[in-house]
Amino acid sequence: MSDIIREIEAAQLKENVEQFEVGDTVKVYGKIKEGNRERIQVFEGVVLKRQGGSSRETFTVRKTSNGIGVEKTWPVHSPNVEKIEVVRRGKVRRAKLNYLRNRVGKRAKVKEAK
């Protein structure tokens, strides 16, 4: 049974996924369907976490919009994610950046990796 599931999940994986890590600032180009039209909307923010593996892998991006923190979680291999573009690399020392939720202003920034 598990071999069948592995084959189905392997067929759903994308071939070329952008390499990004936790702490990176990324632009996620997501497909939005409105009625019968489809458009691409860009969501730019810091990657807070990556979790899961294989076709179930997801990542969470956080940005501040009009003074309010907004987070979105996407599957890495979703057909609704057109592409992921790394704007800048971040230097972090942990796998999940949940502490950024409590910070405001300059304290909410991640140092840039050199």
N, C-alpha and C positions, 0 to 999 in steps of 0.2 A: 504493500500500500504506500509506503513512504517513497519508493522509487517513482511511482506515478506522480505524486505531489512534487517531488524534486524536478521532474521533467516539465511539468506545467509551470512551476516557478521560474525555471531556467529560460523558458520561452518568453516570459514577460520582462526579463531584464533588458535594460538599455545597453548598447554596446559601448558608447562613449559618454561617460559621466564625468563631469568636471571634478577634479580633485580639490576638495576644500576641507578644512578642519574647523573644530570648535574655536571661536574667537575671530574667525575671518569675517570681514564685511563682504556680503554678497548681494548681487541683484538676481532675483528669481523672476523669470519671465513665465507667468502663469496664464493659461488660457481661461477666459471668462466667457460663458455662454449667456447671451441676453436675447431671449426670444429665439429667433431663427438666425441671429448674427453671432459670430464668434470673434473675439478680439483678444489681444495680449495685454496684460496689465503687469507692470513692473513693481516688485516689492523689494526695497533695499533695506538691509539691516544687518545686525550682528548675529551669527549663528550661536545659539545658546547651548544646543545639545544635538547629538546624533545618537540614535538608538536603533536597536534591531539589527537584522542582517538579511542578506539575500534580497528577495523581492519585497520584503516587509520593512526594509530600512526606511526610517523617517528622520527628518531634521526640523528643528524649530528655529525661526528667525524672529528677532525682536527689533522694532524701530519705535521712535517717538514721533507721534503725529499730533500736532497742535497741543503739545504738552501732555499727551496721554500715551502711555506705553501700549503698543499693539503687538501681539504675537500671532504668528501663523505657523502651522505644522503641515509639512508636505511629505508625501512619500518620494523618495529619491528617484524611483523608477516609474513614476506616474506618467501617463500620456498627457496629463494636463499641465505638466511642467515642461515648457518648451526648451528652456536652457537655464543653466546656473552659471553666472559670471562672477568671478572673484574680483572685487574692487581693490581690496588690500588685505594683506595677511596680518593676523593678530598674534601676539605673544602671550600665551596663557599657560598655566601650570596645572590645570585640572580639566576633567572631561565634561563637566556640566557647569555652566555659568549662571546658576540660579540666583546668586547673590546680586547680579546686575539689576534684578527686578526692584530691589530696595534702594537703588542709587539714582541720583538725579544730577544732571549737568555734567561737568567735567569728570566727576567721580564715576560716571557710568560708561566712560570710554575704556577701550582696550588698547594697550600699547601696541605700536606697530612693530612687526618682526623685521629684522634687518636682513 
